[in-house]
Amino acid sequence: MKDTELFDWLTQDALQEEISKLTQLTVSNEITNLEAIYASDDPQSEFNWHDLVLAGSLLARSKHRMHQEAALRIATAAITLETSQEVRDAGAVLLEKLSNHRSVELAEKRNRVAPALEGRLGVSMRLEANRRRFEDSILLQASGQWISVNDFQRDLWVGASSESSWLSASAPTASGKTFLVLQWLVDHLRTSETKVAVYLAPTRALVSEIELSLKSLCRSGAGIEISSLPLPETYFSALSGSKKAVFVFTQERLHLLTNLLGENLRVDLLVVDEAHKIGDNQRGVILQDAVERVSRLNAAMKAVFVSPSTQNPGELLEDAPEGITRLSVDSDMPTVLQNVILAEQAPRKPKNWNLDLVKGDALLRLGTLKLANKPAGIKKRLAFIAAAAGGRGGTLIYCNGAAEAEDVALLISQLEGAPKTDDQDLLDLADLARKGVDRSYQLAPLVERGVAFHYGNMPSLIRTEIERLFRIGKIRFLACTSTLIEGVNLSCRTIVVRGPRKGKGHPMEPHDFWNLAGRAGRWGNEFQGNIICIDPHDEKAWPVGVPKRSRYPIKRETDAVLDSVDELSAYLQSRDVESLSELQNGEDFEQVGAYLLNTYLRLGSLSGAAFAKRHSAETIQRLDKSLGTIADAISLSQDVLTRHPGVSAVGLQRLLQVFRNYEGNVENLLLAPSESVDAYDRYVTVMRRINENLYPVFMPDGVVPLHALIVVEWLKGFSLSTIIRRRIEYQERNNRPYRLPVLIRDTMSMVEETARFKAPKYISAYVDVLKLFLIEAGRDDLIDEDFDIGVALEFGVSSTTLLSLMELGLSRMSAVALYEKIARDDLDRDGCLAWINEHAPNFAGMDLPSLIVRETLEVTGISGPGEDEQFSE
């Protein structure tokens, strides 16, 4: 009998019934308020553990996910059920055979396995255990420390450390990708000639998380500077001294630094996290352009791409420079059990919900979940089922939008019936929510009862503190949005979801669903996780049913748009239309069209581009013809076009012509400093000029004044709470009705989407073209070379002091709070450190929120009186 046949026989025939009962029992034990179909008071006597563990040992040798999951199920049951020490030890040994050492450590931490397991093994098993430990360990050369790894992590480490210059690695969420890459990155910096590394993350939330993780890893040794600010001073400081540097950026921030440094940018190593997002609409092309741009400037650069469960990780290596060696590392092996559970209401009994576990193509009945109240409406279904099933805490509720997340969290807080907390961490978070957003912000009373909501537009300090308190169990229920599938490493016991959407109403793709599901039972934190899918047969909620496990097909946004060559060609030919309002629905074609035109202008033909090999010669020739006609009308330099990815050269050229035709005082074309009394009027005018000539981005026209006001207040360094308060005052002053939760969410959204994304992208392009015109017109005296509008808008700063505070690593919320207490606006980094050192003893009297004080002291390493104990973790 072949091994595969043996493994199939074990799982599908010999032990199928026992494994199914084990599964029912272990999953049911994770769910509160469940009237279970199968429950056992004595699993020790009801199961043949000898045969099960033996079968698990055989299955652990398989390379098929189904077999390894069965082995993992047996090991998890042996450890988590009320079994004897011998059975638990056997489960731990089985986990070791699966290279799952972190789960063994978790079992010891939770007292499921007694310490010193190795001492209880026989001689031969001890030798085998030592051999496995050695094979599944990696040496950190810089420190001499050994760390335990699984098979994927070992392959990733070996591949990253090899001569391969470009590496693409893919594995399921919860496989320890980020942990391993960060360990390797720091070790590589300390033991190689690499001086400058860039770590790209898709969101600011993940940038903050990675920056904190790297600073923690580097704390034990000097010599590595970690920064998330695209500042030339930090870059040149790293190169000129003995220090090395890691810049943690979004793709937009990498473009900002490249714009500031130009040909002087040196990058030895590029790490791209969540690299599959090269296929995302709009931002995917900005990521692709960033990688290509840095690669052109650094031909010998090493690159590492990391992505979750992709079908074709090697696709990311297709455009590597000539002569670069390439390597893919791919794994689909499980490290933790993730149980997909279907929840349907029992007929005529709205408080009873039948739960079925998805097991392959079959369903395994778990039992009936008992709700305390009848769930009238979708939000109450989410809230009531989450509260009932996730009573142990660690429960995420996926919501389709920020408003839904707030409503669901409010419902759960009432169901829990918990009194207001006396926990200082929760009280501090509530205080920050009231002072940092608004005194009536709904988050504050919720966290005081151990419940919270979480979405992308929230201030980073509040969001990261929510994540921290959820991880340690003080926040028990968290209603969240799609931010959780953007790479934030937040694990949980249970996820509750109904009809998940990503973006505005688009049903979630299977790979995104499984990326979300990977947050349940994250490796090293839990043995298993549950994903409860409500109303699985409702076609409106689940148009194609609950998604089966799927691996993400990597396809660049540019390639996807190029496949629609007819529509793309038509768009390019009509791009110079007189009224740009007709282009409002062409965002996809606008981004890729700009990329293609820049590529054509740089190379003289698309046939010389790396992507040309993936498309027919006819397609390339057809686009060359369209682009050639357009290119004849472009006189802008390649440098200007390269600086603004995703912005059409056609629009930039049109804007230049508008400047040339302008008959008024050229000073009226300039932006005014945010502190100037005419700043608001200037931004209104500039935004409308962009809409009319560059691209209709600040729309509709009637909202332009609000866009301009938010941008000016953001640049002034106003806190979010101040911006919100001023909007409330405006509404009340003009007798306009408003709903506070909507106003708060809309303001947060406008800050993120307008002030921090659209405005930096398009206003910085406007300023660059204006500089060209001013030089051409002999008015270069009007150019302010010391102020970069892109950096100012990205971080919401207008003073040296405020930027220096953020350069220290403070969140914008903390930096603004401190800046309000600092008299001078010209302090550099050292000056800010000196001010904090001097005034830290008096922070208590400044009415600063405790979390802002804690972040300041932790980031700077400065202690206030009595703060060491209060703010330690």
BELTAFEN-V344645 format. One line per field, one symbol per residue. ss: DSSP state (2 for helix, 1 for strand, 0 for the rest). phi: phi as a letter, one per 40 degrees, with the letter a starting at -180 (. if undefined). burial: + if it has 9 or more other C-alpha atoms within 8 Angstrom, else -. A space follows every 50 residues. Layout:
BEGIN
ss: ???
phi: ???
burial: ???
END
This chain:
BEGIN
ss: 00222222222222022222222222220000011100000022220022 22222222200000222222222222222200002222222222222000 22222222200000002222002222222222222011110000111100 22222222222000011111100000222222222222222000011111 00022222222222222200000111100002222222220001111110 22222222222222000011110022222000222222222222222000 01111111010022222000000001111100000011111111110011 11111111100111111111000000022222222222200000111100 02222222222222220000000222222222222200000022222000 11110000022222222222200000111102222000000101111000 11000110022222222001000000011111110000000000000000 01000022222200222222222000000222200022222222222222 22200222022222002222222222222220000002222200000022 22222222222000022220000000002222222222222220000000 22222222222222200002222222222222200000022222222222 22222222222222222222222222000222000000222222200002 22222220000222222220000000002222222222222222220002 22222222220000002222000
phi: .cdccccccccbbdbdcccccdcdccccccbcfbcccbbbcaccccbccd ccccccccccccbcddcccccccccccdccccbcccccccccccccccfb ccccccccccgcbccfddccccccccccccccdccbbbccccbgcbbcbc cccccccccccccdcbbbbbacdgcgccdcccccdcccccbbcdbbbbbc bcbcccdcccdcccccccccachbcbabbcbdccccccccbccbbbbbbc ccccccccccbfcccbbcabbbcfcccccccgcccccdcccccccccbcc ccbbbbacfbcbdcdcccbcddgccbabbbabccbacbccbcbbccdgbc cbbcbbccbgcbbbccibcbccbcccgccccdcccccccbccggbcbcbc hcccccccccccccccgccdcbccccccccccccccbacbcccdccccbg babaacccdccccccdccccccgcccbbcbbcdcbchccbcacbbbaafc bbgcgcdccdccdcccdcccgcdgbacaabbcbcfcbccccbdbgcccda bcccaddccccccbcccccccccbccccbccccdcbdcccccdccccccc ccbgaccccccdccbccccccccdccccccccccbccccccccbcgbccc ccccccccccccbccccccccbddcccbddccccccccccdcbcacbcbc dccddcdcccccccccgccdcccccccccccccbfbcabddccccccdcc cccccbbccdcccccdcccccdcccccgbcccccccbbcccccdbgbbbc cccccccchcccdccccccccbccbbccdccccccccccdcbdcccfcdd ccccccccccgcbccgcdccbcb
burial: -----++++++---++--++++++++++--++++-+-+----++----+- -++-++++++-+--+-++++++++++++++--+---++++++++++++++ ++++++++---++---+--------+--+--++--+++-+-------+++ -++++++-++---++++++++++++++--+++++-++++----+++++++ ++-++++++++-+++-++-----+++++++-+--+-+++---++++++++ ++++++++--+---+-++++++++++++++-+-+++++++---++-++-- ++++++++++--++-++------+-++++++-++++++++++++++---+ ++++++++----+++++++++---+---+++++++++++++-++++++++ -+-++++++++++-------+----+++++++++++++--+-++-+++++ +++++--+-++++++++-+++-++++++++++++++++--++++++++++ ++----++-+++++++++++++++-+++++++++++-++-++--+-+--+ ++-+++++++++--+--++-+++------+--++--++++++++++++++ +-+-++--+--+--+---++++++-+++-++--+---+-++--+++++++ ++++++--+---------++++-+----++-+++-+++++++++++-++- --++--+++++++++++++++-+++--+--++---------++++-++++ +++++++++++++++++++++-+++---++--------++++++++++-+ +++++++++++++++++-+-----+-+++--++--+---+--+----++- +++++++-+--+-+---+-----
END
